[in-house]
Amino acid sequence: MNADFLDALRQIEKEKDIPMETLIETIESAIASAYKKAFSEAAEIRLRPDPGKKGLRLCCEKQVVETVENPHREMGIAEARRRNPTTKVGDTVDVDLTADGFGRIAAQTAKQVVVQRIREAEREKVFDDFNERVGDVVTGVVQRREQRNCFVLLGKVEALLPYSEMVPAEPCRFNDRVKVYVLEVKRTSKGPQVIVSRTHPSLIRRLFELEVPEVVDGVVTIKSVAREPGARSKIAVATSDDKVDPVGACVGHRGSRVQAIVNELYGEKIDIVRWNADVAEYITAALSPAKVMSVTVNDEAKSAFVIVPDYQLSLAIGKEGQNVRLAARLTGWRIDIRSETQAKEQQDQASAAAGAAAPLTNGAAAAVTNGATPEPAAPDEAEGHVEEPSAAGLPPLEEPAPTG
């Protein structure tokens, strides 16, 4: 095989991004299949470098034996020593082959094997590359929409953006450049299928890693992310350096960093809050921009009772409960919000119920209810014996006047 054949392999290596070793193994396998097709016997075919012609040399690898049983795989010791006097039994020798002995059918078989193996190698390379990038953000170009799904070109691979992973408010027009989150890679009969997402919460995390150097360096850590795609997101950030403001680092100068992410997400609002080990402080920050008066934490139920001013109740709850819902997802705690008036009414009702349930402990309490000052209890009364009131001391009853 001359140098032109080797140049063709190098061109395939460059275009298909397939290693030269894989291509040489593919050619060896293809010629072995053609050899078996032509001679009805299998042989060990190898491609060796040919320094003289600066190309490749086609060889058949044979083992040196005392008695030859299969001439396609074995060589006698006498013949081997004529080639090399130092050869001994058990060694392997290379015998040059020519393509003259192969017919048209054998050549067609070799071609089919080469095409198939190169296609398989290309698919395997694509699968390995994207399988390592699962969980990363890549930039692609929108190609087309079929039914409700969208296809995004990622280099040489067309990835699938399912409708369930799309934000309804986003346009996804032809030739739009978008950043997508690599969700998974599947093996299919037509090759690897890359599935990407625009709604995954980790997309926010990866976008901040791209825009904020402090996050990549590890100085600022994103502790938690809560997202409602297309509407609003909340992230909690912390820092390992007291001199660095994690919220300010993520916002950037005049909001440049966070604004770049908002533009990429087509105007989705992003709230950046400071993470705190104190649950009450953390929940207070998570409910921003609403102001919180007090937070009561129940560790056993993992719930929090929050009181806000009356004029802040609607802001704390958010539109259709969005703000408190995102805060609950961000912190992982169940949050119950009440206004100051509602909390006071609830407390008064609880106090009244507790007062009504309290038992009357002595007779003095009963006397007070009549508005009279209680008299000292008699000895018998002190012992719990109460006598019925006697008729003495009461005014005499007047007898009715006789009639006619």
C-alpha positions as CSV (number, residue, x, y, z in Angstrom):
1,M,0.0,0.0,0.0
2,N,1.5,3.3,-1.1
3,A,1.8,6.6,0.6
4,D,-1.5,7.9,-1.0
5,F,-3.4,5.3,1.0
6,L,-1.8,6.5,4.2
7,D,-2.7,10.1,3.3
8,A,-6.3,9.0,2.8
9,L,-6.4,7.5,6.3
10,R,-4.9,10.7,7.8
11,Q,-7.6,12.7,6.1
12,I,-10.4,10.4,7.5
13,E,-8.7,10.7,10.9
14,K,-9.0,14.5,10.7
15,E,-12.5,14.7,9.3
16,K,-14.1,12.0,11.4
17,D,-12.0,12.6,14.5
18,I,-11.2,8.9,14.7
19,P,-7.7,7.8,15.9
20,M,-5.3,6.3,13.3
21,E,-5.0,3.1,15.4
22,T,-8.7,2.5,15.1
23,L,-8.6,3.0,11.4
24,I,-5.7,0.6,10.9
25,E,-7.6,-2.0,13.0
26,T,-10.6,-1.5,10.8
27,I,-8.6,-2.0,7.6
28,E,-7.0,-5.2,9.1
29,S,-10.4,-6.5,10.0
30,A,-11.8,-5.7,6.5
31,I,-8.9,-7.4,4.7
32,A,-9.2,-10.4,7.0
33,S,-12.9,-10.7,6.0
34,A,-11.9,-10.5,2.3
35,Y,-9.2,-13.1,2.8
36,K,-11.7,-15.5,4.4
37,K,-14.1,-14.8,1.5
38,A,-11.5,-15.5,-1.1
39,F,-9.7,-18.5,0.5
40,S,-12.4,-19.9,2.8
41,E,-9.9,-19.7,5.7
42,A,-9.3,-17.2,8.4
43,A,-5.9,-15.5,8.7
44,E,-4.2,-13.0,11.0
45,I,-3.9,-9.9,8.7
46,R,-1.6,-7.1,9.8
47,L,-0.7,-3.7,8.4
48,R,3.0,-2.9,9.1
49,P,4.8,0.4,8.3
50,D,6.8,0.2,5.1
51,P,9.9,2.5,5.5
52,G,10.9,2.0,1.9
53,K,7.7,3.3,0.3
54,K,6.6,5.5,3.3
55,G,3.3,3.6,3.3
56,L,1.9,0.4,4.8
57,R,2.8,-3.2,4.1
58,L,0.1,-5.9,4.0
59,C,1.2,-9.0,5.9
60,C,-0.1,-12.3,7.1
61,E,1.0,-13.3,10.5
62,K,2.0,-17.0,10.9
63,Q,3.3,-19.1,13.7
64,V,6.4,-21.3,13.4
65,V,5.6,-25.0,14.0
66,E,7.3,-28.3,13.5
67,T,4.4,-29.7,11.4
68,V,2.1,-27.4,9.4
69,E,-1.6,-28.3,9.6
70,N,-3.0,-24.9,8.5
71,P,-0.8,-23.1,5.9
72,H,-2.9,-19.9,6.3
73,R,-1.9,-19.6,9.9
74,E,1.3,-21.7,10.3
75,M,4.7,-22.0,8.8
76,G,7.2,-24.9,9.0
77,I,10.4,-24.4,10.9
78,A,12.6,-25.1,7.8
79,E,10.9,-22.4,5.7
80,A,11.0,-20.0,8.5
81,R,14.8,-20.5,9.0
82,R,15.4,-19.8,5.3
83,R,14.0,-16.4,6.0
84,N,15.7,-15.9,9.3
85,P,18.2,-18.4,10.6
86,T,17.6,-17.4,14.2
87,T,13.9,-18.4,14.1
88,K,12.7,-21.0,16.5
89,V,9.5,-22.9,17.1
90,G,6.7,-20.7,18.6
91,D,7.9,-17.5,17.0
92,T,5.6,-15.5,14.6
93,V,6.7,-14.3,11.2
94,D,5.1,-11.8,8.7
95,V,4.5,-13.0,5.2
96,D,3.8,-10.3,2.6
97,L,0.5,-10.4,0.8
98,T,-0.7,-8.8,-2.4
99,A,-4.2,-7.8,-3.3
100,D,-4.0,-9.8,-6.6
101,G,-5.6,-12.9,-5.1
102,F,-8.7,-11.1,-4.0
103,G,-11.7,-11.1,-6.3
104,R,-14.5,-8.6,-6.8
105,I,-16.8,-10.1,-4.1
106,A,-14.0,-10.1,-1.6
107,A,-13.1,-6.5,-2.3
108,Q,-16.8,-5.5,-2.0
109,T,-16.9,-7.3,1.4
110,A,-13.8,-5.4,2.5
111,K,-15.4,-2.1,1.5
112,Q,-18.6,-2.9,3.4
113,V,-16.6,-3.8,6.5
114,V,-14.6,-0.6,6.3
115,V,-17.6,1.6,5.9
116,Q,-19.5,-0.1,8.8
117,R,-16.6,0.0,11.2
118,I,-15.8,3.6,10.5
119,R,-19.5,4.5,11.1
120,E,-19.5,2.5,14.3
121,A,-16.2,4.2,15.4
122,E,-17.7,7.6,14.7
123,R,-20.8,6.9,16.7
124,E,-18.8,5.5,19.6
125,K,-16.6,8.6,19.6
126,V,-19.7,10.9,19.7
127,F,-21.2,8.8,22.5
128,D,-18.1,8.9,24.6
129,D,-17.6,12.7,24.1
130,F,-21.1,13.6,25.1
131,N,-21.4,11.0,27.8
132,E,-18.5,12.8,29.6
133,R,-20.3,16.1,29.2
134,V,-23.6,15.1,30.8
135,G,-24.4,17.8,33.3
136,D,-22.6,20.5,31.4
137,V,-23.8,23.5,29.4
138,V,-23.0,23.6,25.7
139,T,-23.9,26.1,23.0
140,G,-25.9,25.0,20.0
141,V,-27.8,26.4,17.0
142,V,-31.5,25.8,16.5
143,Q,-32.0,23.7,13.3
144,R,-35.7,22.9,13.1
145,R,-38.9,22.0,14.9
146,E,-40.8,18.8,14.4
147,Q,-44.2,18.6,16.0
148,R,-43.5,20.2,19.4
149,N,-39.9,19.1,19.7
150,C,-36.8,21.1,18.7
151,F,-33.5,20.0,17.3
152,V,-30.3,21.8,18.2
153,L,-27.0,21.3,16.4
154,L,-24.1,20.8,18.7
155,G,-21.0,20.7,16.5
156,K,-21.5,17.7,14.3
157,V,-24.3,16.2,16.4
158,E,-28.0,17.1,16.3
159,A,-29.4,17.0,19.8
160,L,-33.1,16.6,20.8
161,L,-34.7,19.3,22.9
162,P,-38.1,17.7,23.9
163,Y,-41.2,19.8,24.5
164,S,-41.2,18.8,28.2
165,E,-37.7,20.4,28.5
166,M,-38.6,23.6,26.7
167,V,-39.7,26.9,28.2
168,P,-43.1,27.8,26.6
169,A,-42.3,31.5,26.6
170,E,-39.0,31.1,24.6
171,P,-39.2,31.5,20.8
172,C,-36.5,28.9,19.7
173,R,-36.3,30.4,16.2
174,F,-34.3,29.0,13.3
175,N,-30.5,29.7,13.6
176,D,-30.9,31.1,17.2
177,R,-27.8,30.4,19.3
178,V,-28.8,28.9,22.7
179,K,-27.1,27.4,25.7
180,V,-28.6,24.0,26.7
181,Y,-28.0,21.6,29.5
182,V,-26.9,18.1,28.5
183,L,-29.4,15.9,30.2
184,E,-28.5,12.4,29.0
185,V,-27.1,10.4,26.0
186,K,-28.9,7.3,24.7
187,R,-27.7,4.5,22.5
188,T,-30.1,3.9,19.6
189,S,-30.1,1.9,16.4
190,K,-29.4,5.1,14.4
191,G,-26.5,6.1,16.7
192,P,-26.2,8.1,19.9
193,Q,-29.1,10.5,20.7
194,V,-28.2,13.5,22.9
195,I,-31.1,14.9,24.9
196,V,-30.7,18.5,26.2
197,S,-32.8,20.7,28.4
198,R,-33.7,24.4,28.9
199,T,-35.7,23.9,32.1
200,H,-33.3,22.0,34.4
201,P,-32.4,23.9,37.6
202,S,-28.7,23.0,37.1
203,L,-28.8,25.2,34.0
204,I,-28.8,28.2,36.3
205,R,-25.9,26.8,38.3
206,R,-23.8,26.2,35.1
207,L,-24.5,29.6,33.7
208,F,-23.3,31.2,36.9
209,E,-20.1,29.1,36.6
210,L,-19.6,30.5,33.1
211,E,-20.1,34.1,34.1
212,V,-18.7,34.3,37.7
213,P,-15.0,33.4,38.1
214,E,-15.3,33.2,41.8
215,V,-17.7,30.3,41.5
216,V,-15.3,28.4,39.2
217,D,-12.4,29.1,41.7
218,G,-14.5,27.8,44.6
219,V,-14.5,31.1,46.5
220,V,-18.2,31.4,46.1
221,T,-20.4,28.3,46.4
222,I,-23.9,27.9,45.1
223,K,-25.6,26.0,47.9
224,S,-29.1,25.6,46.4
225,V,-31.2,26.5,43.3
226,A,-35.0,26.7,43.0
227,R,-36.5,27.5,39.6
228,E,-39.8,28.0,37.9
229,P,-38.7,28.0,34.2
230,G,-39.5,31.2,32.3
231,A,-40.8,33.0,35.4
232,R,-38.4,33.3,38.3
233,S,-35.5,31.6,40.0
234,K,-33.8,31.8,43.4
235,I,-30.2,30.8,44.2
236,A,-28.5,30.7,47.6
237,V,-24.8,31.5,47.7
238,A,-22.1,31.3,50.3
239,T,-18.4,32.2,50.5
240,S,-15.3,30.7,52.1
241,D,-13.6,34.1,52.2
242,D,-14.9,36.7,54.5
243,K,-13.6,39.5,52.3
244,V,-15.7,38.4,49.4
245,D,-19.4,39.3,49.1
246,P,-21.0,36.3,47.4
247,V,-24.2,38.2,46.4
248,G,-22.2,41.0,45.0
249,A,-19.8,38.7,43.1
250,C,-22.8,37.0,41.4
251,V,-24.5,40.3,40.6
252,G,-21.4,41.9,39.1
253,H,-20.6,45.5,38.4
254,R,-23.9,47.3,37.9
255,G,-25.6,43.9,37.5
256,S,-23.6,42.9,34.4
257,R,-23.0,39.3,35.4
258,V,-26.5,38.4,36.4
259,Q,-27.9,40.5,33.5
260,A,-26.0,38.3,31.0
261,I,-27.7,35.2,32.5
262,V,-31.1,36.9,32.4
263,N,-30.7,37.7,28.8
264,E,-29.7,34.1,28.0
265,L,-32.9,33.0,29.7
266,Y,-35.1,35.5,27.8
267,G,-35.8,37.7,30.8
268,E,-36.3,35.2,33.6
269,K,-36.0,36.9,36.9
270,I,-33.3,35.7,39.3
271,D,-33.1,36.4,43.0
272,I,-29.7,35.9,44.7
273,V,-29.8,35.4,48.4
274,R,-27.1,34.8,51.0
275,W,-27.0,31.3,52.5
276,N,-26.9,31.1,56.3
277,A,-26.4,28.2,58.7
278,D,-29.1,29.7,60.9
279,V,-32.4,28.4,59.5
280,A,-34.4,31.5,60.6
281,E,-32.0,33.9,59.0
282,Y,-31.8,31.7,55.8
283,I,-35.6,31.6,55.5
284,T,-35.7,35.4,56.1
285,A,-33.3,35.9,53.2
286,A,-35.1,33.4,51.0
287,L,-38.4,35.3,51.3
288,S,-36.8,38.5,50.0
289,P,-37.7,41.1,48.7
290,A,-40.4,40.8,51.4
291,K,-39.6,42.0,54.9
292,V,-40.0,39.5,57.8
293,M,-40.9,40.4,61.4
294,S,-40.2,37.0,63.0
295,V,-39.5,33.3,62.2
296,T,-40.4,30.5,64.5
297,V,-38.7,27.2,63.5
298,N,-40.1,23.7,64.3
299,D,-37.1,21.3,63.9
300,E,-39.1,18.1,64.3
301,A,-41.7,19.0,61.6
302,K,-39.0,20.9,59.6
303,S,-41.5,23.8,59.3
304,A,-41.3,27.5,59.9
305,F,-44.0,30.0,61.0
306,V,-43.3,33.4,59.5
307,I,-44.9,36.7,60.5
308,V,-44.7,39.7,58.1
309,P,-46.2,43.2,58.3
310,D,-49.7,43.5,56.9
311,Y,-48.6,45.5,53.8
312,Q,-45.9,42.9,53.1
313,L,-48.1,39.8,53.0
314,S,-48.9,39.8,49.3
315,L,-45.3,40.5,48.5
316,A,-44.1,37.6,50.7
317,I,-46.5,35.2,49.2
318,G,-45.9,36.4,45.6
319,K,-48.1,36.0,42.5
320,E,-50.0,32.7,42.9
321,G,-47.8,31.8,45.8
322,Q,-44.6,31.9,43.7
323,N,-42.3,33.6,46.1
324,V,-43.0,31.4,49.1
325,R,-43.0,28.3,46.9
326,L,-39.6,29.1,45.6
327,A,-38.3,29.9,49.1
328,A,-39.6,26.6,50.4
329,R,-37.8,24.7,47.6
330,L,-34.7,26.7,48.1
331,T,-34.5,26.1,51.9
332,G,-36.1,22.6,52.0
333,W,-38.4,23.8,54.8
334,R,-42.2,24.1,54.9
335,I,-43.1,27.7,55.3
336,D,-46.4,29.1,56.8
337,I,-46.8,32.8,56.4
338,R,-49.2,35.0,58.4
339,S,-49.6,38.8,58.5
340,E,-49.2,40.6,61.8
341,T,-53.0,41.0,62.2
342,Q,-53.7,37.4,61.4
343,A,-51.1,36.2,63.8
344,K,-52.5,38.5,66.6
345,E,-56.1,37.2,65.9
346,Q,-54.9,33.6,66.0
347,Q,-53.1,34.2,69.3
348,D,-56.2,35.9,70.8
349,Q,-58.4,32.9,69.7
350,A,-55.9,30.5,71.2
351,S,-55.8,32.5,74.5
352,A,-59.6,32.6,74.6
353,A,-59.9,28.9,74.0
354,A,-57.4,28.2,76.7
355,G,-59.3,30.5,79.2
356,A,-62.6,28.8,78.4
357,A,-61.1,25.4,79.0
358,A,-59.6,26.3,82.4
359,P,-61.8,24.7,85.3
360,L,-63.3,26.7,88.1
361,T,-61.2,25.8,91.2
362,N,-63.3,27.3,94.0
363,G,-66.6,28.8,95.0
364,A,-65.2,32.3,95.1
365,A,-64.9,32.3,91.3
366,A,-68.6,31.5,91.0
367,A,-69.5,34.3,93.3
368,V,-67.4,36.8,91.4
369,T,-69.5,36.0,88.3
370,N,-72.6,37.5,90.1
371,G,-70.8,40.7,90.9
372,A,-70.9,40.2,94.7
373,T,-68.0,40.1,97.1
374,P,-67.6,36.6,98.3
375,E,-68.2,35.9,102.0
376,P,-65.9,33.9,104.1
377,A,-66.8,30.2,103.8
378,A,-68.4,28.5,106.7
379,P,-66.7,25.5,108.3
380,D,-69.1,23.1,106.7
381,E,-68.7,24.9,103.3
382,A,-65.0,24.8,103.7
383,E,-65.2,21.1,103.8
384,G,-67.2,21.0,100.6
385,H,-70.6,20.7,102.2
386,V,-73.0,23.4,101.1
387,E,-76.4,23.6,103.0
388,E,-79.6,24.5,101.2
389,P,-80.8,28.1,102.1
390,S,-83.4,28.1,105.0
391,A,-86.7,29.9,105.1
392,A,-85.7,31.9,108.1
393,G,-85.1,35.6,107.5
394,L,-87.3,35.7,104.5
395,P,-90.4,38.0,104.4
396,P,-93.7,36.3,105.4
397,L,-95.9,35.4,102.5
398,E,-99.2,37.3,102.4
399,E,-102.3,35.2,102.4
400,P,-104.7,36.0,99.6
401,A,-107.8,38.0,100.5
402,P,-111.1,35.9,100.7
403,T,-113.3,36.3,97.8
404,G,-117.1,37.2,98.1
